[in-house]
Amino acid sequence: MDRVTDRYGTDVLATDWRAPRRGRAVEAPADLGTVVEEVTTDWCGEIVAVDRDLDTVTLEDRRRRRRSFPLGPGFLLEGRPVILVAPVHRSAPAAPTRTASGSVAVPGAPARVARASRIFVEGRHDAELVEKIWGDDLRVEGVVVEYLGGVDDLAEHLRDFRPGPERRVGVLVDHLVAGSKESRIAQGIARSPIGKDVLVVGHPFVDIWQAVKPDRLGLRSWPTIPRSVEWKRGVCQHLGWPHRDQADIARAWQHILSRVGSYDDLEPQLLGRVEELIDFVTA
């Protein structure tokens, strides 16, 4: 007996016979740069423009020819049907209302022409920290920060600068504590003829590094380093950081600086002194 052949194959009702062969169309944003195909014309191209008023999308093919189509159904994206819709406008991030120092921000304000007055700091690290926290404020006020490479020659720098009522100088020094070398230098300048136009203030820390709150680096406190050991190198050694040469010290400082984002990451003994200097040179 011959086997009967099923002329109709499998049961067509066993699957969703109504589903389109390529799948159902879903919405997709008409983002610039996306490559789609228009199904009625087989026009394939990159989306180069979307006109929201006309509700159209413009495609550019590989020969740089352009053609516009209505937004909506009738497109293929990577072989799947899509309904092109105008992309949603992403609003720009809100401008910060406060600077890193906590001052009211002035978005878009141009930098003021530099004043004759200056703020001097001891070293490059001091200058970089001041710039990171107070840079926006200083640009609005037109105040330039210069680093000296140490405080020993401060009197000579001031003689060259010739401070006056319109050329005031604020100086930030490390380790300004009673009996220190820094305090003696500050007292000598205050008693000099230019003293009324120069303000020397300082913080109690051995180095500007210590002005960063230690918990920002995962420390309970900054390590105590013997006076016989160069402080920065001793800190790096204590914390297990490379400390062979100046490049290692510079990398250590950049690591520390990266943990500072606002005034809240700094000790108040530094914050008040810098604000005092800015007020002095902008008065």
C-alpha positions as CSV (number, residue, x, y, z in Angstrom):
1,M,0.0,0.0,0.0
2,D,1.4,3.3,-1.1
3,R,2.1,5.9,1.7
4,V,-0.1,8.9,1.4
5,T,1.8,12.2,1.0
6,D,0.7,15.2,3.0
7,R,0.1,17.8,0.4
8,Y,-0.2,20.7,2.9
9,G,2.8,20.1,5.1
10,T,2.6,21.0,8.8
11,D,-0.4,22.5,10.4
12,V,-0.4,26.2,9.5
13,L,-2.5,26.9,12.6
14,A,0.1,25.5,14.9
15,T,2.1,28.8,14.7
16,D,1.2,32.5,14.6
17,W,0.5,32.7,10.9
18,R,-0.4,36.4,11.2
19,A,3.1,37.4,12.3
20,P,5.1,39.2,9.6
21,R,8.0,37.2,8.2
22,R,10.6,39.8,9.5
23,G,8.8,40.4,12.8
24,R,6.6,43.2,14.0
25,A,7.8,46.8,13.6
26,V,9.0,48.6,16.7
27,E,9.7,52.3,17.2
28,A,13.3,53.4,16.7
29,P,14.7,56.9,17.0
30,A,15.9,58.5,13.7
31,D,19.4,59.2,15.2
32,L,21.9,60.8,12.8
33,G,24.4,58.3,11.5
34,T,22.0,55.3,11.6
35,V,21.8,53.3,8.4
36,V,18.2,52.2,7.4
37,E,16.5,51.0,4.3
38,E,13.1,52.3,3.0
39,V,11.2,49.2,2.0
40,T,9.0,50.5,-0.9
41,T,12.0,51.9,-2.8
42,D,14.8,49.8,-1.5
43,W,16.7,53.1,-0.8
44,C,19.4,52.4,1.7
45,G,21.3,55.2,3.4
46,E,22.6,56.9,6.4
47,I,20.3,59.3,8.3
48,V,21.8,62.8,7.8
49,A,18.8,65.0,8.7
50,V,15.5,65.0,10.5
51,D,13.0,67.7,9.9
52,R,10.6,67.9,12.8
53,D,8.4,70.5,11.1
54,L,7.9,68.5,7.9
55,D,8.1,65.2,9.8
56,T,10.6,63.8,7.4
57,V,13.9,62.0,7.4
58,T,16.7,62.4,4.9
59,L,18.9,59.4,3.8
60,E,22.2,59.6,2.0
61,D,23.3,56.6,0.1
62,R,26.9,55.4,-0.6
63,R,27.0,57.6,-3.7
64,R,26.2,60.6,-1.6
65,R,22.8,61.0,-3.2
66,R,20.1,62.1,-0.8
67,R,16.4,61.5,-0.6
68,S,13.7,62.4,2.0
69,F,11.0,60.2,3.3
70,P,8.1,60.6,5.8
71,L,8.9,59.5,9.3
72,G,7.0,56.5,10.5
73,P,6.7,52.8,9.4
74,G,8.2,51.3,6.3
75,F,11.9,51.1,7.2
76,L,14.3,48.3,8.0
77,L,17.1,48.6,10.5
78,E,19.6,45.7,10.4
79,G,17.0,43.7,8.5
80,R,14.1,44.3,11.0
81,P,11.1,46.5,10.5
82,V,11.1,49.8,12.4
83,I,8.9,52.8,12.8
84,L,11.2,55.8,12.7
85,V,10.4,58.6,15.1
86,A,12.1,61.9,15.7
87,P,14.9,61.5,18.3
88,V,14.2,63.0,21.7
89,H,16.2,66.2,22.4
90,R,18.6,65.6,25.3
91,S,18.8,68.6,27.4
92,A,22.2,69.8,28.3
93,P,23.3,69.1,31.8
94,A,22.3,71.9,34.2
95,A,25.1,74.3,34.8
96,P,26.5,74.0,38.3
97,T,25.2,76.6,40.7
98,R,28.3,76.5,42.8
99,T,32.0,76.5,42.1
100,A,34.4,74.0,43.7
101,S,35.1,76.5,46.4
102,G,31.4,76.8,47.2
103,S,30.9,80.3,45.7
104,V,27.9,81.1,43.5
105,A,28.8,80.1,39.9
106,V,28.7,82.6,37.0
107,P,28.2,80.3,34.0
108,G,29.7,81.6,30.8
109,A,31.4,84.6,32.5
110,P,34.6,85.6,30.6
111,A,37.8,85.7,32.5
112,R,38.5,89.2,33.7
113,V,41.6,91.0,32.6
114,A,44.3,90.2,35.1
115,R,44.7,92.6,38.0
116,A,48.1,93.9,38.9
117,S,47.7,92.2,42.3
118,R,48.9,88.7,42.7
119,I,48.7,85.7,45.0
120,F,52.1,83.9,45.6
121,V,52.2,80.3,46.8
122,E,55.3,78.3,47.7
123,G,55.3,75.5,45.1
124,R,53.7,73.9,42.1
125,H,51.5,71.6,44.1
126,D,50.1,74.5,46.1
127,A,49.3,76.3,42.8
128,E,47.6,73.3,41.4
129,L,45.4,72.8,44.4
130,V,44.4,76.5,44.5
131,E,43.6,76.3,40.8
132,K,41.4,73.2,41.2
133,I,39.3,74.6,44.0
134,W,39.4,78.4,43.5
135,G,40.3,78.6,39.8
136,D,36.8,79.7,38.6
137,D,36.6,82.4,41.3
138,L,40.1,83.7,40.5
139,R,39.3,84.0,36.8
140,V,36.2,86.0,37.5
141,E,38.1,88.2,39.8
142,G,41.1,88.5,37.5
143,V,43.6,87.2,40.0
144,V,46.8,85.4,38.9
145,V,48.5,82.8,41.2
146,E,52.2,82.4,40.9
147,Y,54.4,79.9,42.7
148,L,57.8,80.8,44.1
149,G,59.7,77.5,44.5
150,G,60.0,78.1,48.2
151,V,59.6,80.9,50.7
152,D,63.2,81.6,51.5
153,D,63.5,84.2,48.7
154,L,60.1,85.8,49.3
155,A,61.6,89.2,50.3
156,E,63.6,89.3,47.1
157,H,60.5,88.4,45.0
158,L,58.6,91.2,46.6
159,R,61.3,93.8,46.0
160,D,61.2,92.8,42.3
161,F,57.4,93.0,42.2
162,R,57.2,96.4,44.0
163,P,53.8,96.0,45.8
164,G,51.6,99.1,46.3
165,P,48.0,100.1,46.9
166,E,47.1,98.9,43.4
167,R,49.6,96.0,43.3
168,R,48.8,94.1,46.5
169,V,50.3,90.7,47.1
170,G,48.8,87.8,49.1
171,V,51.2,85.0,50.1
172,L,50.3,81.5,51.2
173,V,53.0,79.6,53.0
174,D,53.3,76.2,54.5
175,H,53.9,75.5,58.2
176,L,53.2,79.0,59.5
177,V,53.5,78.2,63.2
178,A,55.0,80.1,66.1
179,G,58.8,79.9,66.0
180,S,59.1,78.5,62.5
181,K,61.3,79.9,59.8
182,E,58.2,80.8,57.8
183,S,56.8,82.9,60.7
184,R,60.0,84.9,61.1
185,I,60.0,85.7,57.3
186,A,56.3,86.8,57.6
187,Q,57.0,89.0,60.6
188,G,59.9,90.7,58.8
189,I,57.8,91.5,55.8
190,A,55.0,92.8,57.9
191,R,57.4,95.3,59.6
192,S,58.9,96.4,56.3
193,P,57.8,99.5,54.3
194,I,55.7,97.3,51.9
195,G,54.0,95.5,54.8
196,K,50.7,97.3,54.4
197,D,50.4,96.0,50.8
198,V,51.4,92.4,51.5
199,L,49.5,89.8,53.5
200,V,51.3,86.7,54.4
201,V,49.1,83.9,55.8
202,G,49.7,80.2,56.2
203,H,48.4,76.9,57.4
204,P,49.9,74.7,60.1
205,F,50.7,71.7,57.8
206,V,54.2,70.6,57.0
207,D,53.2,70.5,53.3
208,I,50.1,71.3,51.2
209,W,49.5,67.6,50.9
210,Q,48.3,67.5,54.5
211,A,45.6,70.0,53.7
212,V,43.7,67.2,51.9
213,K,41.5,65.4,54.4
214,P,43.2,62.0,55.0
215,D,40.0,60.0,54.7
216,R,39.7,61.0,51.1
217,L,42.7,58.7,50.6
218,G,41.4,56.0,52.8
219,L,43.7,57.1,55.7
220,R,42.8,57.7,59.3
221,S,45.5,60.3,59.5
222,W,48.6,61.5,57.6
223,P,51.6,59.6,58.8
224,T,54.2,61.2,61.1
225,I,57.5,61.4,59.3
226,P,60.9,61.9,61.2
227,R,62.4,65.4,60.6
228,S,65.5,63.7,59.2
229,V,63.5,62.3,56.3
230,E,62.2,64.5,53.4
231,W,58.5,64.7,54.2
232,K,56.9,63.8,50.8
233,R,59.3,61.0,50.2
234,G,58.7,59.7,53.7
235,V,54.9,59.8,53.2
236,C,55.2,57.8,49.9
237,Q,57.5,55.2,51.6
238,H,55.1,54.9,54.6
239,L,52.1,54.4,52.3
240,G,53.9,51.9,50.0
241,W,54.0,54.3,47.0
242,P,56.9,54.6,44.6
243,H,59.3,57.3,45.9
244,R,62.6,56.8,44.1
245,D,62.7,60.1,42.2
246,Q,60.8,63.3,41.6
247,A,58.7,61.7,39.0
248,D,57.4,59.3,41.6
249,I,56.6,62.2,43.9
250,A,54.8,64.0,41.1
251,R,52.6,60.9,40.4
252,A,51.8,60.6,44.1
253,W,50.6,64.2,44.2
254,Q,48.4,63.7,41.1
255,H,46.9,60.7,42.8
256,I,46.2,62.9,45.9
257,L,44.8,65.7,43.8
258,S,42.5,63.4,41.9
259,R,40.7,62.8,45.2
260,V,39.9,66.5,45.6
261,G,36.7,67.7,44.0
262,S,35.5,70.6,46.2
263,Y,36.3,72.6,49.2
264,D,34.7,69.9,51.3
265,D,37.8,67.7,50.6
266,L,40.1,70.2,52.3
267,E,40.9,71.1,55.9
268,P,39.3,74.3,57.1
269,Q,42.7,75.7,58.2
270,L,43.5,76.1,54.5
271,L,40.1,77.2,53.3
272,G,40.0,80.2,55.5
273,R,43.5,81.4,54.6
274,V,42.9,81.2,50.8
275,E,39.6,83.1,51.1
276,E,41.4,85.7,53.2
277,L,44.0,86.2,50.5
278,I,41.5,86.5,47.7
279,D,39.6,89.2,49.7
280,F,42.9,91.1,50.3
281,V,44.0,91.3,46.7
282,T,40.6,92.1,45.3
283,A,39.6,94.8,47.9
